[in-house]
Amino acid sequence: MDNNEYKYLSLCDGYLEDNCLWFSNNIFNAFCKTDLDTMKTEIIAIFKRREKWQKTLHRKIIRYDNFFYFIPNNGCEIDIIDCMNNKQDFVKIPDDYLQNGTYEVSQSFMANGLIWIFPVYATQSIIIYDIKGKKFLVETKLTNRLKKFGGTVFSTRSVLLDQDSFWMIPYQSNYIICYNWKTKEIKEYQVKIDKLYSIEKFGDCFWLSTLNTNIIMWNYKTGEISSTY
């Protein structure tokens, strides 16, 4: 790409390997790779099923074996590109999981060969794509638990995967929910801080942010809130 085209580069998520960053461009339809040593960017492919200037096509890029899986930002299909030959494919999200023909994604993760997809709205289910089985599943137990929060249930920074557990903050609540994807156990915590927005984890502590721009360090083992910024 020449210098004038760099202003059109943006991404929601990337995959880093051998100091190369692979990503779906946010500004226009393009699968790109940036060499972080030389800072040169090349367009690997154009998503054939998408419009050229469609923005924010994908929320997440996941690699499994020799394939990239592109989870839609707000759509009904997962785009797939073969890393070896750039051949393209897709899988359709079943209509039962769509709302007005689309599924709006807050976050997505790979766990045990399964792609977990979390919605923005409580009216849509948490869905799972089984890559080997080539089928979609729904996580009913956790989906039903989250419905009590209603409306917008997750922001794009509300869910994280830590080993065998998903940690999540229902949007603008004061709850933290832990879901173990192996045991299906759900634990619910409540803190004395309102309007939680995002969650990150370091050691035994979580860093939580609020819509009021406060940052809180929370120890889930003791329940202690030890720092506020």
Residue pairs with C-beta under 8 A, 6 or more apart in sequence:
1 9
1 40
1 41
1 42
1 43
6 41
8 25
8 27
8 28
9 25
9 27
9 32
9 41
10 25
10 26
10 27
11 23
11 24
11 25
11 26
12 24
12 26
12 56
12 58
12 59
12 60
12 73
12 156
13 23
13 24
13 58
13 59
13 60
13 61
14 21
14 22
14 23
14 61
15 21
15 22
15 23
15 61
15 62
15 63
15 68
16 22
17 63
19 35
19 36
19 37
20 33
20 34
20 35
20 36
21 33
21 34
21 36
22 31
22 32
22 33
22 44
22 61
22 63
22 68
23 31
23 32
23 33
23 34
23 61
24 30
24 31
24 32
24 47
24 57
24 58
24 61
24 70
25 31
25 32
26 55
26 56
26 57
27 55
28 52
28 53
28 54
28 55
29 46
29 47
29 50
29 51
29 52
29 53
29 54
29 57
30 43
30 45
30 46
30 47
31 43
31 44
31 45
31 46
31 47
31 68
31 70
31 81
32 41
32 42
32 43
32 44
33 41
33 42
33 44
34 40
34 41
35 41
44 81
44 86
45 81
45 86
45 88
46 52
47 57
47 70
47 79
47 88
48 88
49 77
49 79
49 88
49 90
50 57
50 79
56 73
56 74
57 70
57 72
57 73
57 75
57 79
58 70
58 71
58 72
58 73
58 79
59 71
59 72
59 73
59 105
59 106
59 107
59 108
59 156
60 70
60 71
60 105
60 107
60 108
60 109
61 68
61 69
61 70
61 71
62 68
62 69
62 70
62 71
62 108
62 109
62 110
62 115
63 69
63 83
64 110
64 113
64 115
64 131
66 82
66 83
66 84
67 80
67 81
67 82
67 83
68 80
68 81
68 83
69 78
69 79
69 80
69 115
69 129
69 131
70 78
70 79
70 80
70 81
71 78
71 105
71 108
71 115
71 117
72 78
72 79
72 102
72 103
72 105
73 104
73 105
74 102
74 103
74 104
74 105
75 102
75 103
76 92
76 93
76 98
76 101
76 102
76 103
77 90
77 91
77 92
77 93
78 90
78 91
78 93
78 115
78 129
79 88
79 89
79 90
80 88
80 89
80 90
80 91
81 87
81 88
81 89
82 88
82 89
91 129
91 134
93 103
93 127
93 136
94 136
97 103
97 124
97 125
97 127
97 136
97 138
98 124
99 121
99 123
99 124
103 117
103 119
103 124
103 127
104 119
104 120
104 121
104 124
105 117
105 118
105 119
105 120
106 118
106 119
106 120
106 153
106 154
106 155
106 156
106 158
106 159
107 118
107 154
107 156
107 158
107 159
108 115
108 116
108 117
108 118
109 115
109 116
109 159
109 161
109 166
110 116
111 161
111 181
112 181
113 130
113 131
113 132
114 128
114 129
114 130
114 131
114 137
115 128
115 129
115 131
116 126
116 128
116 139
116 161
116 166
116 181
117 126
117 127
117 128
117 129
118 126
118 154
118 159
118 168
119 125
119 126
119 153
119 154
120 152
120 153
120 154
120 155
121 151
121 152
121 153
122 146
122 147
122 149
122 150
122 151
122 152
122 153
125 138
125 139
125 140
125 143
126 138
126 139
126 142
126 143
126 146
127 136
127 137
127 138
127 139
128 136
128 137
128 138
128 139
129 135
129 136
129 137
130 136
130 137
141 184
141 186
142 177
142 179
142 186
145 177
145 186
145 188
146 153
146 170
146 177
149 170
149 171
149 173
149 175
151 171
152 171
152 172
153 170
153 171
154 168
154 169
154 170
154 171
155 171
155 197
155 198
157 197
157 198
157 199
157 209
158 168
158 169
158 170
158 171
158 197
158 198
158 199
159 166
159 167
159 168
159 169
159 199
160 166
160 167
160 168
160 199
160 200
160 201
161 167
162 201
164 180
164 181
164 182
164 183
165 178
165 179
165 180
165 181
166 178
166 179
166 181
167 176
167 177
167 178
167 199
167 201
167 206
168 176
168 177
168 178
168 179
168 199
169 175
169 176
169 177
169 196
169 197
169 198
169 199
169 208
170 177
171 196
171 197
172 194
172 195
172 196
172 197
172 211
173 194
173 195
173 196
174 190
174 191
174 192
174 193
174 194
174 195
174 196
175 188
175 189
175 190
175 191
175 196
176 188
176 189
176 190
176 191
176 196
176 199
176 206
176 208
176 218
176 220
177 186
177 187
177 188
177 189
178 186
178 187
178 188
178 189
178 220
179 185
179 186
179 187
180 186
189 220
189 223
191 208
191 216
191 218
191 223
191 225
192 225
193 208
193 210
193 214
193 216
193 225
194 210
195 210
195 211
195 212
196 208
196 209
196 210
197 209
197 210
197 211
198 208
198 209
199 206
199 207
199 208
200 206
200 207
201 207
204 219
204 220
204 221
205 217
205 218
205 219
205 220
205 226
206 217
206 218
206 219
206 220
207 215
207 216
207 217
207 218
208 215
208 216
208 217
208 218
209 215
209 216
210 216
214 228
214 229
215 227
215 228
215 229
216 225
216 227
216 228
216 229
217 225
217 226
217 227
217 228
218 224
218 225
218 226
219 225
219 226
